[in-house]
Every structure is written in C-alpha cells, then in structure tokens.
Amino acid sequence: MDTERHPPFRHSVAILSRGDASARRDATAQNSRFVRVFEALAAAGIEAQPAIYDEAFADAVRDQLLGVEGVLVWVDPIHQGKTRAALDPLLREVAARGPWVSAHPDIILKMGVKEVLYRTRHLGWGCDTHRYDSAAAFRAEFPRRLRADGPRVLKQNRGNGGQGVWKVETVPEASTMVRVLHAQRGSTFEDMPLEAFIDRCERYFGWGGCIIDQAFQPRLPEGMIRCYMSGSKVAGFGHQLIKALVPPPPEGPDSPEAQPGPRIMHGPDASSFQALRRRMEDEWTPQMMATLEIEEASMPVIWDADFLYGPRDAIGADTYVLCEINASSCFAIPDQAPAAIARAVVGRLRPRS
C-alpha cells in the first residue's frame, strides 16, 4: 500500500459477500467488484479485507470476522436458491462478540423487507398498502380487495431481483380468473384461476412470514428513482426505465426491446432530485427511524429507497411512492457513494478507538 497516498491504518473491517471456495481463495481488494469501496476505506485509514461467505465454510468466515472491528455486508436475501437463514445468525453472533455489523440482520428485518411498506404507509411516501399475515387472511381478504380496487402488486416479504413480486388484475368477464405478471426478467402474462394463484403464493408465508399488497402505480413505465442513502444522508441517485411488471413488447420478453434501460447515476446534488432529497433527509428518513425505532448509529452505511412516480399533485409536481428498501446488498452505487460509506465507517468505528 502506498503510504504517501493513504494514512496509516487505524481500523480494520471486512467486506462480506457470497461466493464459492475458489472465490474465497482468490479474493483480493483489487479483483473485487467493491474495489472502489476498498480504495475509499484505505484513503480514510481503514484496512479492509474481502470475506467471501458460503455455508460450506461458515466457521472459517466466523473466525475471520471476529478478527476485525467491523463488517460490511453485501449478501442478497435469495441468491441461486440460497437464503440468509444461516448467515443472519452468524452475523448476530459476531456482532454480540464485539465487531460492528452493517447492515445488522435485525435492522434489515425492520427496514430492508417489504413489510416496511406497510409499517410506514402513513408517511408521505406511502400509498394504499395492506399486509397479509397468514395464508388464511390472504385467501379471505385479497379477492374482494382486488375486485374493488383494481390492479394490485403483491410482494413476498424477503426477496430480490423481482422474485415473488406479482402484478395481479381481474380478467374482464371472467370473475374467477386473474391475469398475473411476475416481476422477474423474461416473464409474460398468465391467465389462471384466482384460487390457483392464491395457492401459488402460500409458500411466501414460510420464508418471509407475510405478503404485502400495494396499489399498482400507473406511471411505472416512466421509470424508477433509486435514492442511495448512507445513514440518514443522501449519497446519490439512480434513474432507470425498468421493465418489471410492464407488459412485454410484441417482440417478446427476451427481445432487446424488453430489457430495462441503463441506470443513470447521479450525485447527491443532482438538480432534478433535490425535492426528493429534501423529503428523504428532512422528513421521511427521520420519520421512518422513529416509526421503526432505529437509532442513527444502527442505520446501514449504504442502503437505498426505490421510488415510483405517484400521481401529480395539484400544481402538477411529481409525487413519489416507495416500492422497496434495499439494505441487504445495495450495489451498484453512484461514484460518490464509496466516499460516503468510508465517512460513515469512520464515524461508527471512532467510538471504539
């Protein structure tokens, strides 16, 4: 390490991500997809090491994490059929024995699951949102809500990449049928009996514990705004023309026309997003923290809130509807975010000096 460019290391952290045994053996800061984060941490005087995790060598990972002061975690809730069912207890154990963990699994269960949409529905980012706590409640309540209120979006509590997210609408002149579209890439509309679709969703109550039901937002084709946060401050924005839950084009779901547009990244000072930034920093994030009982010191060093455009207000200005918070594995990130992460890590580790 070039000591003329970087100050002497004062703290140590591990950057945890999922991979196999060969990835763990060969992992370096330079070949990591988090290389810019490693560089920002080094510039702040923090020695960071890659920590590749898999259930097959969890004990070795535990030993590694217990040897650092902090752990930054980038692991999706579901990855190639594997969940965090074994990882989260390991991280709780590590945190209980000393190292600081971000995001802590208990914080993810408060803010990084779809249930946050229901618990914070009263905030300015909320919309018509319901929660089903059991398969019986879902079977009893969802059909009449769908028929009365129009298209709905159902979301399993824990998931990523569109897994377990469905647009559901009634089929005209067929009261027992629904038309469903999965949010995973390559999906097409499917007409099926409502009872069969309800049966399909029952498995979501096992891993996630509940299903969240939101009103479909008609302005979805205008894109999604991802607001990247470090703690309670905005670290940047991303705007993307998404295709999830948008009817596939005539060319088909695998055609170039059906693919999402690039996510255009912006820094926190981007002029087109300053109204959203003010709402996030001054109102919605503090209100969310109060509602969920999360202290500033426990907020993830990097997370994002995904917004769709809601109905325009009385003067024609945009409103925003929260559709998801990502706190388990927020990546890719804007160019300005690694420095924000490093500042947050320094602030969290300083009291331990």
N, C-alpha and C positions, 0 to 999 in steps of 0.2 A: 504494500500500500504506500502511496506517495504521501509522506508525512508533510511535504510542503503544501500539498493541496488540501489535506484533511487534518483536523486537530487530532491529538492523541485520543484513543478510545477511552471513554469513561463508563460506558454501559454496554450491555450485551443483550441482544434479542435474537429470537429465531423466527423465521418466516415459514409457516407451516402450510403445505399444500399436499394434495393427494398424488400418489404415483406408485409405481411398482419398485421391486428391489433394485433393478438396474438404474432406474431414475434416482433412487436414493444414493446409490454408489457413485454415480457420476455427477451429482448435483453440485453446481458452483454458483456463486453470485453472478458470474458473467454469462452463464448459459441459461439463466432463469428468465422466465417471462416477467419477473418482478425486478429486473436489473436496474431500472430507474429508481425503484424504491430502495434497493440496496445502496445505490450511489447517494441518494439523498440522506439516508441514515448515516452513511460514512462521513458525509460532509458535516453532519451535526455531531460527530464524535461518538457514534453508536456503532459497535461491531455487530453486524448481522450475519447470520448463518442460515443456509437453507435447511429445512427439516421436512423431508418427504415422508408422508404417512400412508400406511396401509394396515389393515387389521392383522395381516400376517406377521408384521414385525412391530406391533404396537409397544411392546416392552422396551425395545431399543429407542423408540421415539420418546417414550415417557422419560427415560433416563436422560436423553438429550435435552428435553425441555426443562427438566429440573436443574440443569446446569447453567441456565441463563436467567436474566432478570425479567424478561418479558417475552410474550409470544403473540405474533400477529398471524391470524388465521384466515386462510383463503380456501375453504372447502365447501362445495355446494351441498345442499340438503340431500340431493339424489344425484349420483354420478355412475353411469353404466350399471344401474341396478343396485348400487351400494348406497346406504344411507349413513347418517351420522350417529346411528344408535349406539355404536361402540366408542366413537370418538368423543362425543359430548361428556360421558362420564369420566373419560381420561382427562379431558381439559378441566373439568371441575376438580378432580383430584390434584392436578398440577397447580391450579390456582389456590387451592386450600393449603398447599405446602409452600407457598411463597411467591412464585413468579406471577406477574400480572398478565392476564389473557385478554386479548381484544380480537373479535368480539366474544365476550364470555357467553357460554351457552344459555345462561339464564336471561341475559339481555336479549339474545336472539329470540327466545321464546316470548319475550314481551313485545318487541318491535319488528323482528325480522320474519314474522309469519303473517299469513293473510288475515288472521283474527284481528290484527291491528286496525284493519279497515273498519271493522265493526266497533271496536272499543273507542276509536277516535272519530266516529261518524258525525259527532256533534261539532267538530272543528270545521273551519272554513274550507277544508279540502274534502269534506265528506259528501256522500250522496245517499240515495235510497239503498240501504245496506242491511242485510239480515244474516243471522248465524243459525245454523242447524247443529245442535249438539249431539244428535243421535240419528241413526237411520230411521227410527220411528218418527221423529219430528220432521225429518226431511220428507218422508213419504206422505205425512199428513198435511204439511204446510206448503210445500213448493208448488204442487199442481195448481192450487187456486191462486197463488201469487202470480204464477206465470200467465194464467188466463186473464187475470185482472189488470196486470201492469205491463204486459208486453215483453219484449226480448230481455233476457237476463244473462248474466255471466256468472257461472259457478266456478269456485276456486277451492281446490284442496288446501288445507292449512299450511302444509310444508311441501315445497316443490320448487322447481326452477325450469327454465327452458320451455315454458308453456305446458309442462306435464300436469295433468289434472285440472286444466283450465278450459272451460267449455262455454261457447255461446249457445243458448237454447231459446228457441221460439216455437210457437204453435204452427201447425200446418193448416192452412185455410181449408175449411170444410171437412176437417178430419180431427174431431175433438180428442181422440185418444192417441194421436200421433204428434211427435215433435221433430223438428229439424235441428240437428246439432252440428257444431263445428269445433273440433279440437284445436287448441292454440299451438300445438306442435307443428313445426315446419313440414310441409307436404300433405297436410290434412285436407280433406274435402268434406262437403256437406253430406250428412247421412240422415235419412228419414227413418224413424223407428218408433215403436210404441213407447209412450211415456213410461210405462211400468218397466220396460226393459232398460231404459236409460237410468231410471232410479236404481235398479238392481246393479247396473254397471258402476254406479258411484258409491255403493255401500262400502267398498274396500277403503275408501278415503278416510273413513272414521277410525281405521286401525292405526295407521301411521300418524296422521295429523290430528285426529281427535274431533274435528269439526269440518263443516263445509261453509264457506262464505258465499253469499248471494248478493250481487250488485246489479243495479240497473245498467243495461248496455248504453254506452256513450256514442251517439250517432256521429260525432266528429272524430272518431277513431282514425279514419283514413288521413286526417291532417297530421298525424304523427304523434309520437310520444316524447315528452321532455323529461330527461333524467337529470335530477338535481343531485349532484355529488356533494356530500357533506363530510367534514372532518370534525367530530364532536358536534357542536351546535353551530358551526360556521360553514358557509357555502365554500366549496373548493373548486367548483366548476359546473358546467352543464354539458349535456349531450342532447342533440335533437335527431330523431330518426323516423323515417317513414316506415313504420312497421307493417307487416302483412298478417300477423297473427290475428285471427278472428275476422279478417277481411275476406270476403268471397274471392276464391281463386279466379284468375282470368280465364278466358276461353282456351288459352294455350296450355292450361293445366297447372297443377300445384307444384310441379318440378321445373317449370319453364323459367327462363330469366325474368320474365315479367312478374312472376310470383314471389321473387326473392325480395327481402327487405332492402331498403336503401342504406347507404353508409351512415353510420352515426357520426354526425358532425360535432366535434368537440369545441367547447368554448371555455374561456377562463371565467372566474367568478365575476369579473367586471363587465361582461358582455352586455351591451346596452339593451338588447331585446329581451333580456331576462331579469332586469332589475326589479320589476314589480314582484315577480315570483321570489327573488332573493329576499326582498324586504319581508314578505309574508313568512317565508321559511325561518329567517333569523329572528324576527321580532315577535312573531305570533305563533305560528304553527308548531315549530320545534319546541319552544318552551312549554306550550300547552300540552303537547304530546308527552314531554318528560314529566309534567305534573300529573297527567292522567295515568300514566303507566308507572309512576313512582321510580323514575330513573334519575340518578344524580349525574351531574356533568362529568365527574371522574370516571363514570362507568360507560359513558357513551362510546360507541365504536370509533376508532381513529379514522375509519373510512366506511361510509355507507351511502346508499342512495335512495331517493324517493322518486318513484316513477309517476308521472302525471299525464293524463289525457286532457285535451281541451273540453271543458264543460260548456254549457250554454252561455252565450254572450250576455253581459249584464245590460242594465237599462240604457247605458251610454255607448254600448257596442264594444266594450272592452272584453278581453278574454277572461274566463274563469278557468280554474284548474280542478281536476278531480283526481285524487290519489288512487292509483290502481295497484300499487305494490311498494313495499320497502325491502331492499336487499341489504342484509347485514352479515350474511354468512360468507359471501365470496363476491365482493364488489370489484369487478375488473372486466374490461379495460377501463382506464381512468384518464382524465384530462392531463395534459402536460404539467399543469400547475399542482396537481394533487400529490405527487410524491413529496414535495417540499412541505405541504400542509400536513401530511402524515408524519414526517420527521419532526416537525414542530410539536405535534400532539404527543408523540412518543417521548420527546424530551420533557415535556410538561408532566407527563404521567410518571416518568421514572425519577424525576428530580427529588421528590419527597423521600425516595428510598436511599438517596446518597448518604 
